[in-house]
């Protein structure tokens, strides 16, 4: 939001809305999903992290929307199971 991380130094409402939405959603997902380097945190912790950076890194209106969605019960933890990696044969080189 402050323009320090976005190309050309644009900030605030100059950053397209879809980019601001994806930024909040992607960060929330990264915080709440298990990663090889850390366990996922619970939703209230993730919302607190977003809130801490609202107005600097994230659009405060969108962070508030995430809080509202959580309060209404619209956010749910889902378990994602990754399938086995299946090798795909490559065509032989001519």
Phi and psi restraints in degrees (range 20) as a CNS / XPLOR table:
assign (resid 1 and name C) (resid 2 and name N)
       (resid 2 and name CA) (resid 2 and name C) 1.0 -84.5 20.0 2
assign (resid 2 and name N) (resid 2 and name CA)
       (resid 2 and name C) (resid 3 and name N) 1.0 -1.5 20.0 2
assign (resid 2 and name C) (resid 3 and name N)
       (resid 3 and name CA) (resid 3 and name C) 1.0 83.2 20.0 2
assign (resid 3 and name N) (resid 3 and name CA)
       (resid 3 and name C) (resid 4 and name N) 1.0 1.1 20.0 2
assign (resid 3 and name C) (resid 4 and name N)
       (resid 4 and name CA) (resid 4 and name C) 1.0 -79.8 20.0 2
assign (resid 4 and name N) (resid 4 and name CA)
       (resid 4 and name C) (resid 5 and name N) 1.0 -18.5 20.0 2
assign (resid 4 and name C) (resid 5 and name N)
       (resid 5 and name CA) (resid 5 and name C) 1.0 -114.1 20.0 2
assign (resid 5 and name N) (resid 5 and name CA)
       (resid 5 and name C) (resid 6 and name N) 1.0 -6.2 20.0 2
assign (resid 5 and name C) (resid 6 and name N)
       (resid 6 and name CA) (resid 6 and name C) 1.0 -99.4 20.0 2
assign (resid 6 and name N) (resid 6 and name CA)
       (resid 6 and name C) (resid 7 and name N) 1.0 143.9 20.0 2
assign (resid 6 and name C) (resid 7 and name N)
       (resid 7 and name CA) (resid 7 and name C) 1.0 -54.0 20.0 2
assign (resid 7 and name N) (resid 7 and name CA)
       (resid 7 and name C) (resid 8 and name N) 1.0 146.2 20.0 2
assign (resid 7 and name C) (resid 8 and name N)
       (resid 8 and name CA) (resid 8 and name C) 1.0 66.9 20.0 2
assign (resid 8 and name N) (resid 8 and name CA)
       (resid 8 and name C) (resid 9 and name N) 1.0 9.4 20.0 2
assign (resid 8 and name C) (resid 9 and name N)
       (resid 9 and name CA) (resid 9 and name C) 1.0 68.1 20.0 2
assign (resid 9 and name N) (resid 9 and name CA)
       (resid 9 and name C) (resid 10 and name N) 1.0 17.6 20.0 2
assign (resid 9 and name C) (resid 10 and name N)
       (resid 10 and name CA) (resid 10 and name C) 1.0 -74.7 20.0 2
assign (resid 10 and name N) (resid 10 and name CA)
       (resid 10 and name C) (resid 11 and name N) 1.0 155.1 20.0 2
assign (resid 10 and name C) (resid 11 and name N)
       (resid 11 and name CA) (resid 11 and name C) 1.0 -148.6 20.0 2
assign (resid 11 and name N) (resid 11 and name CA)
       (resid 11 and name C) (resid 12 and name N) 1.0 175.9 20.0 2
assign (resid 11 and name C) (resid 12 and name N)
       (resid 12 and name CA) (resid 12 and name C) 1.0 54.9 20.0 2
assign (resid 12 and name N) (resid 12 and name CA)
       (resid 12 and name C) (resid 13 and name N) 1.0 -134.1 20.0 2
assign (resid 12 and name C) (resid 13 and name N)
       (resid 13 and name CA) (resid 13 and name C) 1.0 -69.9 20.0 2
assign (resid 13 and name N) (resid 13 and name CA)
       (resid 13 and name C) (resid 14 and name N) 1.0 -9.9 20.0 2
assign (resid 13 and name C) (resid 14 and name N)
       (resid 14 and name CA) (resid 14 and name C) 1.0 -70.5 20.0 2
assign (resid 14 and name N) (resid 14 and name CA)
       (resid 14 and name C) (resid 15 and name N) 1.0 -25.6 20.0 2
assign (resid 14 and name C) (resid 15 and name N)
       (resid 15 and name CA) (resid 15 and name C) 1.0 -74.7 20.0 2
assign (resid 15 and name N) (resid 15 and name CA)
       (resid 15 and name C) (resid 16 and name N) 1.0 128.1 20.0 2
assign (resid 15 and name C) (resid 16 and name N)
       (resid 16 and name CA) (resid 16 and name C) 1.0 -55.3 20.0 2
assign (resid 16 and name N) (resid 16 and name CA)
       (resid 16 and name C) (resid 17 and name N) 1.0 142.1 20.0 2
assign (resid 16 and name C) (resid 17 and name N)
       (resid 17 and name CA) (resid 17 and name C) 1.0 -55.3 20.0 2
assign (resid 17 and name N) (resid 17 and name CA)
       (resid 17 and name C) (resid 18 and name N) 1.0 -43.1 20.0 2
assign (resid 17 and name C) (resid 18 and name N)
       (resid 18 and name CA) (resid 18 and name C) 1.0 -62.1 20.0 2
assign (resid 18 and name N) (resid 18 and name CA)
       (resid 18 and name C) (resid 19 and name N) 1.0 -33.4 20.0 2
assign (resid 18 and name C) (resid 19 and name N)
       (resid 19 and name CA) (resid 19 and name C) 1.0 -68.8 20.0 2
assign (resid 19 and name N) (resid 19 and name CA)
       (resid 19 and name C) (resid 20 and name N) 1.0 -41.1 20.0 2
assign (resid 19 and name C) (resid 20 and name N)
       (resid 20 and name CA) (resid 20 and name C) 1.0 -66.4 20.0 2
assign (resid 20 and name N) (resid 20 and name CA)
       (resid 20 and name C) (resid 21 and name N) 1.0 -38.0 20.0 2
assign (resid 20 and name C) (resid 21 and name N)
       (resid 21 and name CA) (resid 21 and name C) 1.0 -65.2 20.0 2
assign (resid 21 and name N) (resid 21 and name CA)
       (resid 21 and name C) (resid 22 and name N) 1.0 -48.2 20.0 2
assign (resid 21 and name C) (resid 22 and name N)
       (resid 22 and name CA) (resid 22 and name C) 1.0 -62.6 20.0 2
assign (resid 22 and name N) (resid 22 and name CA)
       (resid 22 and name C) (resid 23 and name N) 1.0 -37.3 20.0 2
assign (resid 22 and name C) (resid 23 and name N)
       (resid 23 and name CA) (resid 23 and name C) 1.0 -59.7 20.0 2
assign (resid 23 and name N) (resid 23 and name CA)
       (resid 23 and name C) (resid 24 and name N) 1.0 -46.5 20.0 2
assign (resid 23 and name C) (resid 24 and name N)
       (resid 24 and name CA) (resid 24 and name C) 1.0 -67.6 20.0 2
assign (resid 24 and name N) (resid 24 and name CA)
       (resid 24 and name C) (resid 25 and name N) 1.0 -46.4 20.0 2
assign (resid 24 and name C) (resid 25 and name N)
       (resid 25 and name CA) (resid 25 and name C) 1.0 -64.8 20.0 2
assign (resid 25 and name N) (resid 25 and name CA)
       (resid 25 and name C) (resid 26 and name N) 1.0 -42.2 20.0 2
assign (resid 25 and name C) (resid 26 and name N)
       (resid 26 and name CA) (resid 26 and name C) 1.0 -66.0 20.0 2
assign (resid 26 and name N) (resid 26 and name CA)
       (resid 26 and name C) (resid 27 and name N) 1.0 -40.8 20.0 2
assign (resid 26 and name C) (resid 27 and name N)
       (resid 27 and name CA) (resid 27 and name C) 1.0 -65.6 20.0 2
assign (resid 27 and name N) (resid 27 and name CA)
       (resid 27 and name C) (resid 28 and name N) 1.0 -43.1 20.0 2
assign (resid 27 and name C) (resid 28 and name N)
       (resid 28 and name CA) (resid 28 and name C) 1.0 -59.1 20.0 2
assign (resid 28 and name N) (resid 28 and name CA)
       (resid 28 and name C) (resid 29 and name N) 1.0 -44.8 20.0 2
assign (resid 28 and name C) (resid 29 and name N)
       (resid 29 and name CA) (resid 29 and name C) 1.0 -62.6 20.0 2
assign (resid 29 and name N) (resid 29 and name CA)
       (resid 29 and name C) (resid 30 and name N) 1.0 -44.0 20.0 2
assign (resid 29 and name C) (resid 30 and name N)
       (resid 30 and name CA) (resid 30 and name C) 1.0 -62.2 20.0 2
assign (resid 30 and name N) (resid 30 and name CA)
       (resid 30 and name C) (resid 31 and name N) 1.0 -37.2 20.0 2
assign (resid 30 and name C) (resid 31 and name N)
       (resid 31 and name CA) (resid 31 and name C) 1.0 -73.1 20.0 2
assign (resid 31 and name N) (resid 31 and name CA)
       (resid 31 and name C) (resid 32 and name N) 1.0 -37.0 20.0 2
assign (resid 31 and name C) (resid 32 and name N)
       (resid 32 and name CA) (resid 32 and name C) 1.0 -94.2 20.0 2
assign (resid 32 and name N) (resid 32 and name CA)
       (resid 32 and name C) (resid 33 and name N) 1.0 -5.1 20.0 2
assign (resid 32 and name C) (resid 33 and name N)
       (resid 33 and name CA) (resid 33 and name C) 1.0 -102.3 20.0 2
assign (resid 33 and name N) (resid 33 and name CA)
       (resid 33 and name C) (resid 34 and name N) 1.0 137.8 20.0 2
assign (resid 33 and name C) (resid 34 and name N)
       (resid 34 and name CA) (resid 34 and name C) 1.0 -61.8 20.0 2
assign (resid 34 and name N) (resid 34 and name CA)
       (resid 34 and name C) (resid 35 and name N) 1.0 134.0 20.0 2
assign (resid 34 and name C) (resid 35 and name N)
       (resid 35 and name CA) (resid 35 and name C) 1.0 -123.4 20.0 2
assign (resid 35 and name N) (resid 35 and name CA)
       (resid 35 and name C) (resid 36 and name N) 1.0 160.4 20.0 2
assign (resid 35 and name C) (resid 36 and name N)
       (resid 36 and name CA) (resid 36 and name C) 1.0 -58.4 20.0 2
assign (resid 36 and name N) (resid 36 and name CA)
       (resid 36 and name C) (resid 37 and name N) 1.0 -28.5 20.0 2
assign (resid 36 and name C) (resid 37 and name N)
       (resid 37 and name CA) (resid 37 and name C) 1.0 -98.1 20.0 2
assign (resid 37 and name N) (resid 37 and name CA)
       (resid 37 and name C) (resid 38 and name N) 1.0 -9.7 20.0 2
assign (resid 37 and name C) (resid 38 and name N)
       (resid 38 and name CA) (resid 38 and name C) 1.0 -165.4 20.0 2
assign (resid 38 and name N) (resid 38 and name CA)
       (resid 38 and name C) (resid 39 and name N) 1.0 151.8 20.0 2
assign (resid 38 and name C) (resid 39 and name N)
       (resid 39 and name CA) (resid 39 and name C) 1.0 -76.5 20.0 2
assign (resid 39 and name N) (resid 39 and name CA)
       (resid 39 and name C) (resid 40 and name N) 1.0 148.3 20.0 2
assign (resid 39 and name C) (resid 40 and name N)
       (resid 40 and name CA) (resid 40 and name C) 1.0 -65.8 20.0 2
assign (resid 40 and name N) (resid 40 and name CA)
       (resid 40 and name C) (resid 41 and name N) 1.0 145.2 20.0 2
assign (resid 40 and name C) (resid 41 and name N)
       (resid 41 and name CA) (resid 41 and name C) 1.0 -93.5 20.0 2
assign (resid 41 and name N) (resid 41 and name CA)
       (resid 41 and name C) (resid 42 and name N) 1.0 165.4 20.0 2
assign (resid 41 and name C) (resid 42 and name N)
       (resid 42 and name CA) (resid 42 and name C) 1.0 -78.4 20.0 2
assign (resid 42 and name N) (resid 42 and name CA)
       (resid 42 and name C) (resid 43 and name N) 1.0 165.5 20.0 2
assign (resid 42 and name C) (resid 43 and name N)
       (resid 43 and name CA) (resid 43 and name C) 1.0 -58.0 20.0 2
assign (resid 43 and name N) (resid 43 and name CA)
       (resid 43 and name C) (resid 44 and name N) 1.0 -45.6 20.0 2
assign (resid 43 and name C) (resid 44 and name N)
       (resid 44 and name CA) (resid 44 and name C) 1.0 -59.1 20.0 2
assign (resid 44 and name N) (resid 44 and name CA)
       (resid 44 and name C) (resid 45 and name N) 1.0 -37.5 20.0 2
assign (resid 44 and name C) (resid 45 and name N)
       (resid 45 and name CA) (resid 45 and name C) 1.0 -65.8 20.0 2
assign (resid 45 and name N) (resid 45 and name CA)
       (resid 45 and name C) (resid 46 and name N) 1.0 -42.6 20.0 2
assign (resid 45 and name C) (resid 46 and name N)
       (resid 46 and name CA) (resid 46 and name C) 1.0 -62.8 20.0 2
assign (resid 46 and name N) (resid 46 and name CA)
       (resid 46 and name C) (resid 47 and name N) 1.0 -42.1 20.0 2
assign (resid 46 and name C) (resid 47 and name N)
       (resid 47 and name CA) (resid 47 and name C) 1.0 -65.3 20.0 2
assign (resid 47 and name N) (resid 47 and name CA)
       (resid 47 and name C) (resid 48 and name N) 1.0 -35.8 20.0 2
assign (resid 47 and name C) (resid 48 and name N)
       (resid 48 and name CA) (resid 48 and name C) 1.0 -66.2 20.0 2
assign (resid 48 and name N) (resid 48 and name CA)
       (resid 48 and name C) (resid 49 and name N) 1.0 -39.9 20.0 2
assign (resid 48 and name C) (resid 49 and name N)
       (resid 49 and name CA) (resid 49 and name C) 1.0 -63.5 20.0 2
assign (resid 49 and name N) (resid 49 and name CA)
       (resid 49 and name C) (resid 50 and name N) 1.0 -45.1 20.0 2
assign (resid 49 and name C) (resid 50 and name N)
       (resid 50 and name CA) (resid 50 and name C) 1.0 -61.2 20.0 2
assign (resid 50 and name N) (resid 50 and name CA)
       (resid 50 and name C) (resid 51 and name N) 1.0 -43.1 20.0 2
assign (resid 50 and name C) (resid 51 and name N)
       (resid 51 and name CA) (resid 51 and name C) 1.0 -61.5 20.0 2
assign (resid 51 and name N) (resid 51 and name CA)
       (resid 51 and name C) (resid 52 and name N) 1.0 -38.7 20.0 2
assign (resid 51 and name C) (resid 52 and name N)
       (resid 52 and name CA) (resid 52 and name C) 1.0 -59.8 20.0 2
assign (resid 52 and name N) (resid 52 and name CA)
       (resid 52 and name C) (resid 53 and name N) 1.0 -32.7 20.0 2
assign (resid 52 and name C) (resid 53 and name N)
       (resid 53 and name CA) (resid 53 and name C) 1.0 -105.1 20.0 2
assign (resid 53 and name N) (resid 53 and name CA)
       (resid 53 and name C) (resid 54 and name N) 1.0 6.3 20.0 2
assign (resid 53 and name C) (resid 54 and name N)
       (resid 54 and name CA) (resid 54 and name C) 1.0 -64.1 20.0 2
assign (resid 54 and name N) (resid 54 and name CA)
       (resid 54 and name C) (resid 55 and name N) 1.0 134.0 20.0 2
assign (resid 54 and name C) (resid 55 and name N)
       (resid 55 and name CA) (resid 55 and name C) 1.0 91.3 20.0 2
assign (resid 55 and name N) (resid 55 and name CA)
       (resid 55 and name C) (resid 56 and name N) 1.0 -20.6 20.0 2
assign (resid 55 and name C) (resid 56 and name N)
       (resid 56 and name CA) (resid 56 and name C) 1.0 -106.3 20.0 2
assign (resid 56 and name N) (resid 56 and name CA)
       (resid 56 and name C) (resid 57 and name N) 1.0 -58.3 20.0 2
assign (resid 56 and name C) (resid 57 and name N)
       (resid 57 and name CA) (resid 57 and name C) 1.0 -99.4 20.0 2
assign (resid 57 and name N) (resid 57 and name CA)
       (resid 57 and name C) (resid 58 and name N) 1.0 -33.7 20.0 2
assign (resid 57 and name C) (resid 58 and name N)
       (resid 58 and name CA) (resid 58 and name C) 1.0 -123.7 20.0 2
assign (resid 58 and name N) (resid 58 and name CA)
       (resid 58 and name C) (resid 59 and name N) 1.0 149.6 20.0 2
assign (resid 58 and name C) (resid 59 and name N)
       (resid 59 and name CA) (resid 59 and name C) 1.0 -65.5 20.0 2
assign (resid 59 and name N) (resid 59 and name CA)
       (resid 59 and name C) (resid 60 and name N) 1.0 119.9 20.0 2
assign (resid 59 and name C) (resid 60 and name N)
       (resid 60 and name CA) (resid 60 and name C) 1.0 -62.6 20.0 2
assign (resid 60 and name N) (resid 60 and name CA)
       (resid 60 and name C) (resid 61 and name N) 1.0 -29.9 20.0 2
assign (resid 60 and name C) (resid 61 and name N)
       (resid 61 and name CA) (resid 61 and name C) 1.0 -66.7 20.0 2
assign (resid 61 and name N) (resid 61 and name CA)
       (resid 61 and name C) (resid 62 and name N) 1.0 -39.3 20.0 2
assign (resid 61 and name C) (resid 62 and name N)
       (resid 62 and name CA) (resid 62 and name C) 1.0 -73.2 20.0 2
assign (resid 62 and name N) (resid 62 and name CA)
       (resid 62 and name C) (resid 63 and name N) 1.0 -34.0 20.0 2
assign (resid 62 and name C) (resid 63 and name N)
       (resid 63 and name CA) (resid 63 and name C) 1.0 -64.5 20.0 2
assign (resid 63 and name N) (resid 63 and name CA)
       (resid 63 and name C) (resid 64 and name N) 1.0 -42.1 20.0 2
assign (resid 63 and name C) (resid 64 and name N)
       (resid 64 and name CA) (resid 64 and name C) 1.0 -61.1 20.0 2
assign (resid 64 and name N) (resid 64 and name CA)
       (resid 64 and name C) (resid 65 and name N) 1.0 -38.1 20.0 2
assign (resid 64 and name C) (resid 65 and name N)
       (resid 65 and name CA) (resid 65 and name C) 1.0 -63.4 20.0 2
assign (resid 65 and name N) (resid 65 and name CA)
       (resid 65 and name C) (resid 66 and name N) 1.0 -38.3 20.0 2
assign (resid 65 and name C) (resid 66 and name N)
       (resid 66 and name CA) (resid 66 and name C) 1.0 -64.6 20.0 2
assign (resid 66 and name N) (resid 66 and name CA)
       (resid 66 and name C) (resid 67 and name N) 1.0 -42.4 20.0 2
assign (resid 66 and name C) (resid 67 and name N)
       (resid 67 and name CA) (resid 67 and name C) 1.0 -59.7 20.0 2
assign (resid 67 and name N) (resid 67 and name CA)
       (resid 67 and name C) (resid 68 and name N) 1.0 -43.9 20.0 2
assign (resid 67 and name C) (resid 68 and name N)
       (resid 68 and name CA) (resid 68 and name C) 1.0 -64.6 20.0 2
assign (resid 68 and name N) (resid 68 and name CA)
       (resid 68 and name C) (resid 69 and name N) 1.0 -42.6 20.0 2
assign (resid 68 and name C) (resid 69 and name N)
       (resid 69 and name CA) (resid 69 and name C) 1.0 -61.7 20.0 2
assign (resid 69 and name N) (resid 69 and name CA)
       (resid 69 and name C) (resid 70 and name N) 1.0 -41.0 20.0 2
assign (resid 69 and name C) (resid 70 and name N)
       (resid 70 and name CA) (resid 70 and name C) 1.0 -65.3 20.0 2
assign (resid 70 and name N) (resid 70 and name CA)
       (resid 70 and name C) (resid 71 and name N) 1.0 -45.5 20.0 2
assign (resid 70 and name C) (resid 71 and name N)
       (resid 71 and name CA) (resid 71 and name C) 1.0 -61.1 20.0 2
assign (resid 71 and name N) (resid 71 and name CA)
       (resid 71 and name C) (resid 72 and name N) 1.0 -34.3 20.0 2
assign (resid 71 and name C) (resid 72 and name N)
       (resid 72 and name CA) (resid 72 and name C) 1.0 -80.3 20.0 2
assign (resid 72 and name N) (resid 72 and name CA)
       (resid 72 and name C) (resid 73 and name N) 1.0 -8.6 20.0 2
assign (resid 72 and name C) (resid 73 and name N)
       (resid 73 and name CA) (resid 73 and name C) 1.0 84.0 20.0 2
assign (resid 73 and name N) (resid 73 and name CA)
       (resid 73 and name C) (resid 74 and name N) 1.0 17.2 20.0 2
assign (resid 73 and name C) (resid 74 and name N)
       (resid 74 and name CA) (resid 74 and name C) 1.0 -83.3 20.0 2
assign (resid 74 and name N) (resid 74 and name CA)
       (resid 74 and name C) (resid 75 and name N) 1.0 -10.8 20.0 2
assign (resid 74 and name C) (resid 75 and name N)
       (resid 75 and name CA) (resid 75 and name C) 1.0 -101.9 20.0 2
assign (resid 75 and name N) (resid 75 and name CA)
       (resid 75 and name C) (resid 76 and name N) 1.0 129.4 20.0 2
assign (resid 75 and name C) (resid 76 and name N)
       (resid 76 and name CA) (resid 76 and name C) 1.0 -133.0 20.0 2
assign (resid 76 and name N) (resid 76 and name CA)
       (resid 76 and name C) (resid 77 and name N) 1.0 142.4 20.0 2
assign (resid 76 and name C) (resid 77 and name N)
       (resid 77 and name CA) (resid 77 and name C) 1.0 -78.7 20.0 2
assign (resid 77 and name N) (resid 77 and name CA)
       (resid 77 and name C) (resid 78 and name N) 1.0 129.2 20.0 2
assign (resid 77 and name C) (resid 78 and name N)
       (resid 78 and name CA) (resid 78 and name C) 1.0 -118.7 20.0 2
assign (resid 78 and name N) (resid 78 and name CA)
       (resid 78 and name C) (resid 79 and name N) 1.0 149.9 20.0 2
assign (resid 78 and name C) (resid 79 and name N)
       (resid 79 and name CA) (resid 79 and name C) 1.0 -97.7 20.0 2
assign (resid 79 and name N) (resid 79 and name CA)
       (resid 79 and name C) (resid 80 and name N) 1.0 125.6 20.0 2
assign (resid 79 and name C) (resid 80 and name N)
       (resid 80 and name CA) (resid 80 and name C) 1.0 -108.3 20.0 2
assign (resid 80 and name N) (resid 80 and name CA)
       (resid 80 and name C) (resid 81 and name N) 1.0 125.0 20.0 2
assign (resid 80 and name C) (resid 81 and name N)
       (resid 81 and name CA) (resid 81 and name C) 1.0 -106.0 20.0 2
assign (resid 81 and name N) (resid 81 and name CA)
       (resid 81 and name C) (resid 82 and name N) 1.0 126.3 20.0 2
assign (resid 81 and name C) (resid 82 and name N)
       (resid 82 and name CA) (resid 82 and name C) 1.0 -86.8 20.0 2
assign (resid 82 and name N) (resid 82 and name CA)
       (resid 82 and name C) (resid 83 and name N) 1.0 132.7 20.0 2
assign (resid 82 and name C) (resid 83 and name N)
       (resid 83 and name CA) (resid 83 and name C) 1.0 -74.3 20.0 2
assign (resid 83 and name N) (resid 83 and name CA)
       (resid 83 and name C) (resid 84 and name N) 1.0 164.9 20.0 2
assign (resid 83 and name C) (resid 84 and name N)
       (resid 84 and name CA) (resid 84 and name C) 1.0 -66.5 20.0 2
assign (resid 84 and name N) (resid 84 and name CA)
       (resid 84 and name C) (resid 85 and name N) 1.0 147.0 20.0 2
assign (resid 84 and name C) (resid 85 and name N)
       (resid 85 and name CA) (resid 85 and name C) 1.0 -79.4 20.0 2
assign (resid 85 and name N) (resid 85 and name CA)
       (resid 85 and name C) (resid 86 and name N) 1.0 124.1 20.0 2
assign (resid 85 and name C) (resid 86 and name N)
       (resid 86 and name CA) (resid 86 and name C) 1.0 -108.2 20.0 2
assign (resid 86 and name N) (resid 86 and name CA)
       (resid 86 and name C) (resid 87 and name N) 1.0 120.6 20.0 2
assign (resid 86 and name C) (resid 87 and name N)
       (resid 87 and name CA) (resid 87 and name C) 1.0 -66.3 20.0 2
assign (resid 87 and name N) (resid 87 and name CA)
       (resid 87 and name C) (resid 88 and name N) 1.0 141.6 20.0 2
assign (resid 87 and name C) (resid 88 and name N)
       (resid 88 and name CA) (resid 88 and name C) 1.0 -110.3 20.0 2
assign (resid 88 and name N) (resid 88 and name CA)
       (resid 88 and name C) (resid 89 and name N) 1.0 126.7 20.0 2
assign (resid 88 and name C) (resid 89 and name N)
       (resid 89 and name CA) (resid 89 and name C) 1.0 -71.9 20.0 2
assign (resid 89 and name N) (resid 89 and name CA)
       (resid 89 and name C) (resid 90 and name N) 1.0 141.2 20.0 2
assign (resid 89 and name C) (resid 90 and name N)
       (resid 90 and name CA) (resid 90 and name C) 1.0 -96.3 20.0 2
assign (resid 90 and name N) (resid 90 and name CA)
       (resid 90 and name C) (resid 91 and name N) 1.0 143.3 20.0 2
assign (resid 90 and name C) (resid 91 and name N)
       (resid 91 and name CA) (resid 91 and name C) 1.0 -63.6 20.0 2
assign (resid 91 and name N) (resid 91 and name CA)
       (resid 91 and name C) (resid 92 and name N) 1.0 146.5 20.0 2
assign (resid 91 and name C) (resid 92 and name N)
       (resid 92 and name CA) (resid 92 and name C) 1.0 -66.1 20.0 2
assign (resid 92 and name N) (resid 92 and name CA)
       (resid 92 and name C) (resid 93 and name N) 1.0 141.6 20.0 2
assign (resid 92 and name C) (resid 93 and name N)
       (resid 93 and name CA) (resid 93 and name C) 1.0 -69.4 20.0 2
assign (resid 93 and name N) (resid 93 and name CA)
       (resid 93 and name C) (resid 94 and name N) 1.0 140.9 20.0 2
